[in-house]
């Protein structure tokens, strides 16, 4: 549904992105990781329609998102972004007005807007007190949740999440991720996670793209890139680090495991095998 074709971008005379080509399928959860200076933020701005490349096209449902004559409201209907700093997306007197903003820009009636906001507020567990509050008086987790509501209320086909769990405590992080998983299960939309680390969301992704110096380094399934993370200068997922420590004790757990459930199954299998042979297990 989304194709990125030969994207190039320059600041002054320096290429920030050069010849970026990839596509994302309907319903895919896609990861983009890159260190500071890799071109990650620029790519996010281009995908969000906030920056225009000097070359290349972004095609959504067969339409170029930069052809304003033919696709006046394409971004409003198709693509929503939650940026790393949600407070920069919240600007109205109340949370309700912030969530309603994009819908009002599409000339949707207030009755439908009210219905849609109530629906998304219920889904994200946003109380009426928060809806009527100033967004500037909210906690960090509440701001991020409200920024997510602003994005989801338009029912986007493409949801871009730029460092969505940065600064959140583990409990809030788990709740936020569960909201995303539930929404994706319901809508079957494209979700793009963007981060400087493969550790934060890799287990959710169908594929991960790694950026470095404005170029694609690897584009593959999570389990196929974990071993290469350190060579590329990225933080490897914690689960891979655990597997490495276990294997240093003479075991051979596959590094293609990408979820804690898979790791648990492998460890239990090893323990049972050792018990069957009356040997102590060193895990």
C-alpha positions in Angstrom: 0.0 0.0 0.0 2.9 2.3 0.5 5.9 2.6 -1.8 9.0 4.7 -1.2 10.8 5.2 -4.5 14.3 6.6 -4.8 14.0 9.2 -2.0 16.8 11.7 -1.7 17.1 14.7 0.6 19.8 17.3 1.1 20.6 19.8 3.8 22.7 22.5 2.0 24.9 20.3 -0.2 25.1 17.2 2.0 22.9 14.2 1.4 20.9 13.2 4.4 19.1 10.5 2.5 20.2 8.9 -0.8 18.4 6.5 -3.0 16.0 5.1 -0.4 13.7 2.4 -1.8 11.4 0.1 0.1 7.7 -0.8 0.3 5.3 -1.7 3.1 2.4 -4.1 2.7 -1.1 -3.8 4.0 -1.4 -4.7 7.6 2.4 -4.8 8.2 4.1 -3.6 11.4 7.3 -2.1 10.1 10.3 -0.9 12.1 12.9 1.8 11.3 16.0 2.1 13.4 18.9 4.5 13.1 21.3 6.4 15.3 21.4 10.2 15.5 22.5 11.5 12.1 21.4 8.4 10.2 18.6 10.3 8.4 15.8 8.7 10.5 14.1 11.9 11.6 14.2 13.3 8.0 12.7 10.1 6.7 9.9 10.4 9.3 9.2 14.0 8.2 9.1 12.9 4.6 6.7 10.0 5.3 4.5 12.3 7.3 4.4 14.9 4.5 6.2 17.6 6.6 9.2 17.6 4.3 9.5 17.0 0.5 12.4 15.1 -0.9 14.5 16.6 -3.7 14.0 13.4 -5.6 11.7 10.4 -5.4 8.1 9.7 -4.6 5.9 8.3 -1.8 3.0 6.3 -3.3 0.0 5.5 -1.1 -2.7 3.4 -2.7 -1.3 4.3 -6.1 -1.3 8.0 -5.4 1.7 10.4 -5.0 1.2 12.1 -1.6 2.9 15.2 -2.9 0.4 15.7 -5.8 -1.7 18.3 -4.0 -4.1 18.9 -6.9 -5.2 15.3 -7.0 -4.8 14.4 -3.3 -5.8 17.5 -1.3 -6.8 15.6 1.8 -4.8 12.4 1.3 -2.5 12.8 4.3 -5.5 13.6 6.6 -7.2 10.3 5.6 -4.3 8.0 5.2 -1.3 9.0 7.4 -1.1 10.1 11.1 2.0 10.5 13.1 2.8 10.6 16.8 6.1 12.4 17.3 8.7 11.8 20.0 7.7 14.9 21.9 3.9 14.8 22.1 3.6 18.2 23.8 4.6 19.7 20.4 1.5 18.2 18.9 -0.9 19.5 21.6 -1.8 23.2 21.3 -5.6 23.7 22.0 -7.3 24.9 25.1 -8.6 21.4 25.8 -7.7 17.8 25.0 -11.1 17.4 23.3 -10.3 20.3 20.9 -6.9 18.8 20.1 -8.4 15.5 19.2 -11.2 17.2 17.2 -8.7 19.4 15.2 -8.0 17.2 12.2 -11.7 16.1 12.0 -12.9 19.7 11.9 -10.3 20.5 9.2 -12.2 17.9 7.1 -15.5 19.7 7.7 -17.0 16.7 9.6 -20.1 17.6 11.6 -19.8 18.2 15.3 -22.2 15.4 16.1 -20.0 12.8 14.3 -16.8 14.4 15.8 -18.3 14.0 19.3 -19.2 10.4 18.6 -15.7 9.6 17.2 -14.0 11.3 20.2 -16.1 9.4 22.7 -15.2 6.1 20.9 -11.5 6.8 20.8 -11.5 8.1 24.4 -13.2 4.8 25.6 -10.7 2.7 23.6 -7.7 4.6 25.2 -9.3 4.9 28.6 -9.2 8.8 28.5 -11.6 10.1 31.1 -14.0 13.0 30.5 -12.0 15.0 33.1 -8.9 14.7 30.8 -10.9 15.5 27.7 -12.0 18.8 29.3 -8.5 19.6 30.7 -5.7 21.6 29.2 -3.2 19.4 27.5 -0.4 21.4 29.1 -1.5 20.2 32.6 -1.2 16.5 31.8 1.6 14.1 32.8 4.0 12.7 30.2 2.1 9.5 29.8 -1.2 11.3 29.5 0.2 13.6 26.8 1.4 10.7 24.8 -1.9 8.9 25.1 -3.7 12.1 24.0 -1.3 12.5 21.0 -2.1 8.9 20.1 -5.9 9.7 20.3 -5.3 12.7 17.9 -3.7 10.3 15.5 -6.1 7.4 15.8 -9.4 9.4 15.6 -8.9 9.8 11.9 -8.6 6.0 11.5 -5.4 6.3 9.5 -4.3 3.6 7.1 -0.7 4.4 8.1 0.2 5.2 11.7 3.8 6.4 12.3 5.1 6.3 15.9 8.4 8.2 16.4 10.0 7.0 19.6 6.5 6.4 21.1 7.6 5.1 24.4 10.6 7.4 25.1 10.5 8.6 28.7 7.7 6.3 29.8 7.9 4.0 32.8 7.6 0.3 32.3 3.9 0.1 33.4 2.8 3.0 31.0 5.0 1.5 28.3 3.2 -1.8 28.5 -0.2 -0.1 28.4 0.8 2.0 25.4 2.0 -0.9 23.5 -1.1 -2.9 24.3 -3.2 0.0 22.9 -1.2 -0.2 19.7 -1.5 -3.9 19.4 -5.3 -3.9 20.0 -5.8 -1.1 17.5 -3.7 -2.9 14.9 -5.6 -6.1 15.5 -8.9 -4.2 15.0 -8.0 -2.0 12.0 -5.3 -4.1 10.2 -3.5 -0.9 9.3 0.1 -0.2 8.6 2.1 0.8 11.7 5.6 2.2 11.4 7.7 2.2 14.6 10.7 4.5 14.6 13.5 4.3 17.2 17.3 4.5 17.8 17.2 1.0 19.3 15.9 -2.4 18.1 15.3 -3.2 21.7 12.1 -1.2 22.2 9.6 -2.7 19.7 11.3 -5.3 17.5 9.2 -8.2 18.8 6.1 -6.5 17.3 7.5 -6.0 13.8 7.2 -8.1 10.7 10.3 -6.4 9.2 12.9 -3.9 10.4 14.9 -1.4 8.3 18.2 -0.1 9.6 19.5 3.3 8.4 23.1 4.5 8.5 24.6 7.6 6.9 21.4 8.2 5.0 21.4 4.7 3.4 19.6 1.5 4.0 21.9 -1.0 5.8 19.6 -3.9 6.3 16.0 -4.6 5.6 14.9 -8.0 6.9 12.9 -9.9 9.5 13.8 -9.1 13.1 15.4 -12.4 13.9 17.7 -12.1 10.9 19.2 -8.7 11.9 19.7 -9.2 15.6 23.1 -10.7 15.3 24.2 -7.8 13.1 23.0 -5.1 15.5 26.3 -4.6 17.3 28.3 -4.5 14.0 26.0 -1.7 12.8 26.4 0.2 16.1 22.8 -0.5 17.4 21.8 -1.7 20.8 20.8 -5.3 20.4 17.5 -6.4 21.9 17.7 -7.6 25.5 16.4 -11.0 24.5 19.4 -11.5 22.2 21.8 -10.6 24.9 20.2 -13.1 27.2 20.5 -15.8 24.5 24.2 -15.0 24.1 24.8 -15.4 27.8 23.0 -18.7 27.9 24.9 -20.0 24.9 28.2 -19.1 26.6 27.5 -21.9 29.0 27.6 -24.5 26.2 24.0 -24.3 25.0 22.8 -23.7 21.5 19.6 -21.6 21.6 18.8 -20.1 18.2 19.5 -16.4 17.9 16.5 -16.2 15.6 14.2 -16.1 18.6 12.5 -12.7 18.8 10.0 -13.1 21.7 10.2 -13.9 25.4 7.6 -16.6 24.9 9.8 -18.4 22.4 12.8 -18.0 24.7 10.8 -19.4 27.6 9.9 -22.4 25.5 13.5 -23.1 24.5 14.8 -22.7 28.1 12.1 -25.1 29.4 13.0 -27.6 26.7 16.7 -27.5 27.6 15.9 -28.0 31.3 13.7 -31.0 30.6 16.5 -32.5 28.3 19.0 -32.0 31.1 16.7 -33.5 33.7 16.1 -36.5 31.4 19.8 -37.1 31.3 20.2 -36.5 35.1 22.5 -33.6 34.4 22.5 -30.2 36.1 21.2 -27.3 34.1 23.4 -24.2 34.3 20.8 -21.7 33.1 
